[in-house]
Amino acid sequence: MDTGKQTESRDGTTPAQKAPPVLTAEDVAALEEMCGDVAGYFYKMLDYMDQRVRDGVRRGEFTEEQARADLDLALWYAYACNNVDDYDYYYKAAMWMPASEPAARAARSGIWFYRYACALMYCGRLEEARQAVETGVALDPDYPWGWLEAGKLRAHFGDRDGALAAVRRGLELVPGDYEFTTLRREILEGRSLEEMEFHWIDPNADQTLQAGEDAGEFDKRMAIAGICCDPENLAAIKEALDPTEWEADAPYCTFRLPYQDGSLLGRFFMNEAALSKFPLPWVRELVRRLPELERRGRTFLTAQAGLGTEGLSLEWFAVLPDRALRLSYSRGQDQQLVLFDRDFSLCKEDQPALDRPEGGAFLAFVLLEAPTWDPDQFRRDLRDGYGIPCLTEAEEDADGGSALTFETDGLLAALHLFPSPVPHGEAEENAARNYLWSEAEDAAARHRGHLLVTVLPRERDPREAAALQVKLVCAACRQSGALGIYANGTVYEPAFYLKWARSMEDGQLPLPDLVWVGLWRRESGLCGYTYGLRSFGKDEIEVLDAQAEPGDLHSFLMDLASYVLEEDATFHDGETIGYTEDQFLPVTRSAGVWHNGMTLKIPYPGES
């Protein structure tokens, strides 16, 4: 099969010589440059093709259906997916290919049927794989690699003579080929289909694999585990689980497990064939220990992550191919994962509950009095106000909304009109927290549509993405009927937002537009929090029970946020900070009081 370990493609790097209607000559040249023996090239190829299809559909060059029916695109798509050598990508290829089968039959394309058969085989769909490969060798008997898969599948289905005949035909086409000679030996030895697939194309690489010295052996075994099903063990596994619902191979095995007084959603991140290789005692132990694992997960979230468990419920669990476990707890919109190893021990590292925020996504909602907008006006305002070109057209949605997506300086920007209020009354609820704008709630209550503005920095500095986000929001605020900006846990007055945005003219980051300082009072004193630092990949900061005036606490928190962003500073639990040589404010990282998740607690000066 086409494997990511190969040093060259068996059938060359150009799947077809005819100029394709979807892939231009430039596209083919770009894809050819990405061919190689490094898996990353194949991911890059898939990203390239997905973007090509999106761009072509958006520009009206072809429809999604026409793209999927295109033979040359399908050949390239399957080539990249199969070479990743991972179940998920074989599944993607198997889902993509059928639409182009009529074109493959018309072209008598043995390559197409070979690649489709490979994808089907690694998804455990062996009968379909056999039909595909037999069709391929009948249509194109001079394509050797179809005979290779035909030999393996014939042997698997008990046709030993037919398998050896396929090998003979293959050796006529590629005399002395390593794969065919190896396959002939393994057919005579009575090897299983998965044993026949446990190879690399390159003889030297394969010898390293067979000797157990290949670093990629585990991944290879995980890939071939999805080929052949052990029906007896699978039936025993299902009996141990006693599922009330079962959905197989779509692409994973998803089910509901009777649990306590109800049921629990579970998922094995694999197909039934791979699941059938699991040891039955391990599955039984999983079912028996789930209540214990749930309790241990709660204990971890309380004791080590510092998260209270009130209102926290176990929503689902998942099992990875290596039998590692993931338990997901939720409380409202907040979700936390707890990770367990295959021996049911708590993972000592890589617990998401303790992770610092990744950041990298900025979003805001521009609240509109009417559920409409003028994309052309937005593009003009963005160009005239900030010199940012936007050459793409807005795409209409079936629900009456529209979306405008474009790239600039390596940043991905998008605006999406939703012809309805922000769901669940979120904007109105958060508007009440703006103590600087008395009309915030009334303005939010009047909105009937909203523009979702987002920026992803990709590999760029988050501060560049933040600056672009502010510019997009300012341009969007020039739309007719713009009432306010719902962002950072509050609703901003447009005049306030636009005023602070002007600080970018001096090269400064408009901090008040990007980080909101919230204030609230409880019996022990005034409390404050930042809202917006997580978008930069930083922990939010909380000050609790300060004996301070609101303006002073606001300034203190804003100064801290400014220092964190301007100096790209990261505070750690147990450190001290201070504005003078003799000031030592202790930093504590623990579960948030106002925020969900982890936050930094810093005392107000003079109270530590």
MIKOL-347821 format. One record per residue (C-alpha): residue in three letters; x, y, z. Coordinates in steps of 0.02 Angstrom, whole numbers, padded with zeros to 5 digits, always signed. Layout:
<atoms>
ALAXYZ;...
</atoms>
This chain:
<atoms>
MET+00000+00000+00000;ASP+00052+00184-00013;THR+00138+00210+00155;GLY+00216+00360+00236;LYS+00376+00257+00255;GLN+00403+00239+00069;THR+00552+00322-00013;GLU+00462+00341-00178;SER+00286+00316-00241;ARG+00257+00152-00332;ASP+00150+00234-00463;GLY+00243+00400-00475;THR+00193+00568-00407;THR+00077+00620-00548;PRO-00086+00521-00536;ALA-00148+00574-00707;GLN-00079+00662-00857;LYS-00240+00744-00914;ALA-00262+00925-00861;PRO-00395+00917-00724;PRO-00546+01033-00712;VAL-00523+01058-00524;LEU-00334+01054-00504;THR-00243+01175-00615;ALA-00069+01142-00683;GLU-00002+01253-00544;ASP-00098+01151-00414;VAL-00024+00989-00481;ALA+00151+01062-00478;ALA+00127+01119-00299;LEU+00065+00946-00246;GLU+00210+00861-00335;GLU+00331+00969-00236;MET+00251+00906-00074;CYS+00277+00723-00116;GLY+00406+00642-00004;ASP+00434+00518+00135;VAL+00389+00635+00278;ALA+00213+00622+00347;GLY+00199+00809+00366;TYR+00201+00829+00178;PHE+00041+00728+00165;TYR-00050+00834+00293;LYS+00007+00986+00197;MET-00059+00912+00035;LEU-00229+00882+00113;ASP-00236+01059+00181;TYR-00191+01123+00008;MET-00328+01022-00077;ASP-00461+01066+00051;GLN-00420+01251+00029;ARG-00422+01232-00161;VAL-00597+01158-00154;ARG-00660+01293-00035;ASP-00589+01431-00145;GLY-00655+01353-00305;VAL-00830+01330-00235;ARG-00831+01507-00166;ARG-00778+01579-00334;GLY-00907+01476-00427;GLU-00780+01375-00527;PHE-00864+01213-00476;THR-00981+01143-00344;GLU-00934+01035-00196;GLU-01015+00887-00285;GLN-00914+00918-00444;ALA-00754+00928-00344;ARG-00787+00761-00259;ALA-00826+00680-00427;ASP-00662+00739-00503;LEU-00548+00590-00538;ASP-00380+00677-00526;LEU-00424+00764-00362;ALA-00484+00597-00291;LEU-00321+00513-00340;TRP-00218+00647-00254;TYR-00334+00649-00103;ALA-00323+00461-00077;TYR-00135+00464-00106;ALA-00111+00589+00035;CYS-00235+00506+00154;ASN-00167+00330+00129;ASN+00012+00387+00154;VAL-00029+00460+00325;ASP-00057+00276+00372;ASP-00183+00314+00509;TYR-00360+00248+00529;ASP-00440+00420+00531;TYR-00364+00463+00362;TYR-00404+00296+00281;TYR-00582+00334+00335;LYS-00573+00507+00254;ALA-00514+00428+00091;ALA-00649+00295+00096;MET-00781+00430+00119;TRP-00710+00542-00019;MET-00684+00415-00159;PRO-00856+00345-00207;ALA-00916+00504-00294;SER-00776+00487-00423;GLU-00802+00302-00460;PRO-00897+00332-00624;ALA-00750+00434-00688;ALA-00629+00299-00630;ARG-00725+00165-00723;ALA-00733+00270-00880;ALA-00546+00299-00872;ARG-00512+00115-00827;SER-00406+00181-00685;GLY-00322+00039-00593;ILE-00237+00166-00480;TRP-00404+00232-00419;PHE-00471+00059-00375;TYR-00308+00011-00291;ARG-00310+00165-00179;TYR-00493+00147-00140;ALA-00466-00037-00094;CYS-00323+00011+00022;ALA-00433+00137+00113;LEU-00577+00013+00128;MET-00462-00125+00191;TYR-00389-00018+00330;CYS-00566+00029+00381;GLY-00608-00156+00402;ARG-00723-00159+00250;LEU-00641-00311+00173;GLU-00780-00374+00058;GLU-00793-00202-00021;ALA-00604-00191-00034;ARG-00597-00356-00126;GLN-00732-00302-00247;ALA-00641-00139-00281;VAL-00471-00218-00312;GLU-00543-00354-00424;THR-00632-00220-00526;GLY-00467-00126-00539;VAL-00362-00271-00603;ALA-00499-00316-00728;LEU-00506-00138-00796;ASP-00319-00108-00793;PRO-00223-00273-00790;ASP-00057-00185-00823;TYR-00058-00087-00660;PRO+00050-00194-00543;TRP-00001-00133-00371;GLY-00180-00183-00395;TRP-00118-00361-00410;LEU-00023-00341-00246;GLU-00182-00301-00150;ALA-00279-00431-00249;GLY-00154-00563-00193;LYS-00173-00516-00009;LEU-00362-00508-00013;ARG-00381-00670-00113;ALA-00270-00757+00014;HIS-00373-00685+00156;PHE-00534-00752+00081;GLY-00458-00926+00055;ASP-00415-00917-00130;ARG-00233-00971-00115;ASP-00213-01016-00299;GLY-00289-00851-00353;ALA-00173-00758-00234;LEU-00019-00843-00307;ALA-00082-00805-00482;ALA-00095-00621-00434;VAL+00085-00626-00373;ARG+00143-00706-00536;ARG+00058-00569-00636;GLY+00136-00436-00526;LEU+00310-00509-00549;GLU+00284-00510-00736;LEU+00254-00322-00727;VAL+00390-00282-00598;PRO+00514-00427-00601;GLY+00602-00463-00437;ASP+00501-00335-00338;TYR+00529-00349-00150;GLU+00345-00333-00103;PHE+00286-00468-00223;THR+00423-00590-00175;THR+00385-00559+00009;LEU+00199-00582-00020;ARG+00228-00747-00113;ARG+00326-00815+00035;GLU+00194-00759+00160;ILE+00051-00835+00058;LEU+00143-01001+00057;GLU+00172-00985+00245;GLY-00014-00953+00275;ARG+00010-00780+00351;SER-00141-00673+00399;LEU-00193-00518+00305;GLU-00132-00405+00445;GLU+00037-00493+00443;MET+00047-00465+00256;GLU+00014-00280+00285;PHE+00145-00263+00421;HIS+00279-00203+00300;TRP+00358-00048+00227;ILE+00391-00032+00041;ASP+00576+00003+00056;PRO+00671-00162+00092;ASN+00793-00083+00215;ALA+00655+00007+00310;ASP+00553-00153+00312;GLN+00696-00256+00382;THR+00713-00130+00523;LEU+00526-00146+00557;GLN+00530-00335+00558;ALA+00678-00332+00678;GLY+00577-00229+00802;GLU+00694-00080+00786;ASP+00578+00043+00699;ALA+00518+00190+00805;GLY+00356+00190+00707;GLU+00312+00009+00746;PHE+00176+00053+00871;ASP+00088+00172+00751;LYS+00098+00041+00614;ARG+00020-00091+00727;MET-00117+00032+00774;ALA-00155+00060+00590;ILE-00165-00124+00542;ALA-00269-00164+00697;GLY-00420-00094+00606;ILE-00412-00218+00462;CYS-00475-00386+00527;CYS-00610-00409+00657;ASP-00612-00546+00789;PRO-00802-00568+00794;GLU-00800-00684+00945;ASN-00700-00565+01054;LEU-00800-00415+00991;ALA-00961-00500+01043;ALA-00888-00535+01215;ILE-00833-00353+01231;LYS-01008-00292+01188;GLU-01081-00413+01314;ALA-00965-00342+01448;LEU-01016-00164+01404;ASP-01201-00208+01388;PRO-01232-00049+01285;THR-01406+00023+01266;GLU-01355+00102+01099;TRP-01214+00059+00980;GLU-01151+00149+00826;ALA-01001+00067+00743;ASP-00865+00136+00630;ALA-00939+00308+00600;PRO-00790+00329+00608;TYR-00778+00267+00788;CYS-00878+00153+00902;THR-00998+00262+01001;PHE-01120+00194+01129;ARG-01216+00226+01289;LEU-01168+00124+01440;PRO-01289+00088+01584;TYR-01218+00189+01727;GLN-01286+00220+01900;ASP-01466+00279+01880;GLY-01452+00320+01696;SER-01328+00299+01554;LEU-01160+00370+01506;LEU-01094+00415+01334;GLY-00939+00317+01287;ARG-00828+00311+01135;PHE-00686+00201+01074;PHE-00579+00303+00955;MET-00565+00159+00832;ASN-00672+00044+00726;GLU-00744-00123+00779;ALA-00598-00220+00705;ALA-00472-00127+00813;LEU-00586-00138+00965;SER-00598-00326+00942;LYS-00411-00336+00980;PHE-00436-00265+01155;PRO-00409-00388+01299;LEU-00580-00437+01366;PRO-00522-00430+01549;TRP-00468-00249+01524;VAL-00641-00201+01459;ARG-00725-00288+01604;GLU-00609-00198+01724;LEU-00651-00032+01642;VAL-00837-00059+01669;ARG-00810-00114+01848;ARG-00697+00032+01892;LEU-00790+00175+01807;PRO-00872+00237+01969;GLU-00701+00233+02053;LEU-00621+00326+01907;GLU-00759+00457+01915;ARG-00725+00486+02101;ARG-00538+00495+02074;GLY-00564+00620+01934;ARG-00668+00729+02049;THR-00537+00716+02184;PHE-00403+00771+02061;LEU-00505+00920+02004;THR-00534+00971+02184;ALA-00365+00936+02264;GLN-00239+00960+02125;ALA-00325+01073+02000;GLY-00413+01168+02139;LEU-00584+01161+02055;GLY-00740+01143+02160;THR-00852+00997+02112;GLU-01020+01077+02149;GLY-01129+01056+01994;LEU-00992+00955+01907;SER-01057+00803+01814;LEU-00971+00664+01716;GLU-01030+00687+01537;TRP-00933+00557+01437;PHE-00779+00449+01431;ALA-00669+00398+01286;VAL-00539+00262+01257;LEU-00392+00292+01141;PRO-00313+00154+01034;ASP-00174+00133+01163;ARG-00309+00111+01298;ALA-00276+00280+01379;LEU-00436+00352+01454;ARG-00516+00524+01450;LEU-00656+00571+01571;SER-00748+00732+01532;TYR-00837+00830+01670;SER-00947+00980+01637;ARG-01026+01122+01735;GLY-01126+01238+01625;GLN-01011+01292+01484;ASP-00855+01240+01578;GLN-00779+01072+01533;GLN-00631+00983+01612;LEU-00541+00826+01555;VAL-00454+00705+01672;LEU-00329+00585+01595;PHE-00294+00406+01649;ASP-00163+00284+01586;ARG-00205+00111+01519;ASP-00175+00037+01693;PHE-00310+00154+01762;SER-00182+00260+01854;LEU-00199+00449+01847;CYS-00082+00526+01719;LYS+00054+00622+01808;GLU+00077+00746+01666;ASP-00022+00831+01529;GLN-00180+00857+01631;PRO-00284+00990+01540;ALA-00358+01053+01704;LEU-00186+01115+01753;ASP-00137+01183+01582;ARG-00112+01365+01548;PRO-00230+01435+01416;GLU-00172+01410+01238;GLY-00243+01576+01180;GLY-00242+01620+00997;ALA-00424+01661+00966;PHE-00503+01832+00978;LEU-00689+01858+00959;ALA-00819+01992+00984;PHE-01003+02017+00942;VAL-01056+02181+00864;LEU-01238+02200+00915;LEU-01351+02264+00775;GLU-01520+02347+00789;ALA-01578+02258+00631;PRO-01523+02084+00572;THR-01433+02151+00418;TRP-01264+02221+00367;ASP-01175+02290+00215;PRO-01017+02187+00179;ASP-00962+02307+00042;GLN-00969+02454+00162;PHE-00870+02354+00289;ARG-00734+02317+00162;ARG-00724+02501+00114;ASP-00716+02555+00297;LEU-00579+02429+00331;ARG-00480+02486+00179;ASP-00503+02673+00205;GLY-00484+02672+00393;TYR-00342+02549+00414;GLY-00270+02511+00242;ILE-00320+02328+00254;PRO-00378+02250+00089;CYS-00519+02123+00091;LEU-00541+02052-00083;THR-00659+01908-00043;GLU-00848+01914-00061;ALA-00971+01876+00077;GLU-01058+01706+00062;GLU-01243+01692+00099;ASP-01307+01562+00223;ALA-01467+01464+00207;ASP-01533+01541+00368;GLY-01519+01719+00305;GLY-01347+01756+00376;SER-01184+01781+00283;ALA-00998+01756+00311;LEU-00844+01850+00255;THR-00676+01763+00277;PHE-00505+01825+00223;GLU-00321+01822+00265;THR-00204+01968+00295;ASP-00022+01963+00348;GLY-00035+01780+00396;LEU-00189+01808+00507;LEU-00358+01729+00474;ALA-00506+01846+00496;ALA-00692+01809+00485;LEU-00855+01902+00507;HIS-01019+01809+00516;LEU-01190+01890+00519;PHE-01318+01800+00626;PRO-01493+01870+00593;SER-01545+01843+00773;PRO-01496+01902+00948;VAL-01350+01823+01040;PRO-01424+01661+01111;HIS-01482+01635+01291;GLY-01485+01820+01332;GLU-01296+01822+01355;ALA-01272+01997+01289;GLU-01405+02072+01402;GLU-01339+01979+01555;ASN-01159+02033+01525;ALA-01207+02212+01482;ALA-01260+02233+01664;ARG-01077+02216+01714;ASN-01022+02374+01624;TYR-01016+02500+01767;LEU-00946+02630+01645;TRP-01101+02636+01532;SER-01270+02654+01613;GLU-01364+02621+01451;ALA-01276+02457+01411;GLU-01423+02346+01459;ASP-01549+02448+01361;ALA-01436+02447+01207;ALA-01409+02259+01217;ALA-01595+02227+01238;ARG-01631+02313+01072;HIS-01517+02208+00963;ARG-01599+02092+00835;GLY-01444+02030+00746;HIS-01258+02019+00777;LEU-01093+02009+00686;LEU-00971+01881+00756;VAL-00795+01949+00727;THR-00651+01826+00748;VAL-00464+01827+00717;LEU-00345+01679+00726;PRO-00160+01722+00736;ARG-00100+01553+00672;GLU+00089+01567+00692;ARG+00093+01755+00719;ASP+00109+01852+00882;PRO-00060+01857+00972;ARG-00037+02044+00994;GLU-00042+02065+00805;ALA-00204+01966+00802;ALA-00273+02073+00943;ALA-00235+02234+00848;LEU-00321+02166+00692;GLN-00471+02114+00796;VAL-00493+02291+00860;LYS-00482+02361+00684;LEU-00612+02239+00620;VAL-00730+02281+00763;CYS-00707+02468+00734;ALA-00746+02448+00549;ALA-00898+02343+00592;CYS-00958+02476+00715;ARG-00981+02593+00568;GLN-01125+02485+00508;SER-01297+02564+00522;GLY-01379+02523+00688;ALA-01224+02461+00781;LEU-01277+02464+00964;GLY-01130+02394+01062;ILE-00988+02269+01066;TYR-01009+02112+01170;ALA-00834+02054+01215;ASN-00728+02007+01366;GLY-00879+01972+01474;THR-00965+02140+01452;VAL-01045+02254+01322;TYR-00941+02405+01269;GLU-01010+02571+01213;PRO-00954+02596+01031;ALA-00888+02773+01068;PHE-00782+02705+01212;TYR-00713+02565+01103;LEU-00673+02681+00957;LYS-00588+02807+01072;TRP-00467+02680+01143;ALA-00435+02605+00972;ARG-00355+02769+00919;SER-00207+02728+01033;MET-00151+02608+00896;GLU-00101+02761+00794;ASP+00043+02781+00918;GLY+00089+02598+00908;GLN+00006+02554+01073;LEU-00107+02407+01107;PRO-00283+02471+01152;LEU-00287+02375+01315;PRO-00461+02431+01376;ASP-00536+02359+01215;LEU-00451+02192+01242;VAL-00453+02166+01430;TRP-00602+02209+01538;VAL-00578+02237+01724;GLY-00733+02176+01815;LEU-00775+02227+01992;TRP-00892+02147+02118;ARG-00916+02160+02304;ARG-00940+02026+02435;GLU-00949+02035+02623;SER-00760+02029+02648;GLY-00719+02169+02527;LEU-00705+02224+02345;CYS-00654+02093+02217;GLY-00592+02116+02040;TYR-00543+02012+01889;THR-00471+02030+01716;TYR-00563+01960+01565;GLY-00468+01943+01401;LEU-00294+01884+01448;ARG-00335+01704+01402;SER-00347+01755+01219;PHE-00162+01799+01231;GLY-00120+01631+01311;LYS-00107+01706+01485;ASP-00197+01664+01647;GLU-00332+01785+01703;ILE-00295+01879+01865;GLU-00409+01896+02015;VAL-00396+02007+02169;LEU-00506+01955+02315;ASP-00574+02051+02464;ALA-00475+02210+02438;GLN-00501+02357+02554;ALA-00485+02479+02410;GLU-00585+02605+02311;PRO-00656+02540+02146;GLY-00550+02658+02042;ASP-00391+02606+02131;LEU-00425+02420+02111;HIS-00469+02448+01928;SER-00303+02537+01899;PHE-00206+02401+01992;LEU-00278+02262+01886;MET-00257+02359+01725;ASP-00075+02392+01768;LEU-00048+02207+01798;ALA-00129+02163+01632;SER-00025+02294+01541;TYR+00135+02224+01616;VAL+00089+02045+01569;LEU+00056+02090+01387;GLU+00190+02221+01357;GLU+00328+02116+01437;ASP+00254+01948+01383;ALA+00267+01899+01567;THR+00205+01736+01641;PHE+00176+01728+01829;HIS+00194+01561+01918;ASP+00121+01491+02076;GLY+00228+01534+02228;GLU+00318+01682+02150;THR+00311+01859+02216;ILE+00296+02020+02118;GLY+00308+02202+02166;TYR+00319+02379+02100;THR+00455+02429+02224;GLU+00609+02344+02291;ASP+00529+02309+02459;GLN+00358+02255+02392;PHE+00324+02067+02382;LEU+00150+02018+02325;PRO+00130+01828+02328;VAL+00058+01744+02172;THR-00059+01595+02192;ARG-00122+01492+02045;SER-00282+01401+02089;ALA-00462+01376+02035;GLY-00548+01537+01988;VAL-00676+01621+02100;TRP-00759+01728+01966;HIS-00690+01630+01818;ASN-00703+01446+01781;GLY-00534+01361+01767;MET-00369+01414+01843;THR-00327+01596+01881;LEU-00189+01694+01966;LYS-00231+01768+02136;ILE-00132+01925+02182;PRO-00170+02025+02339;TYR-00200+02211+02333;PRO-00042+02305+02392;GLY-00034+02324+02578;GLU-00148+02174+02612;SER-00033+02026+02583;
</atoms>
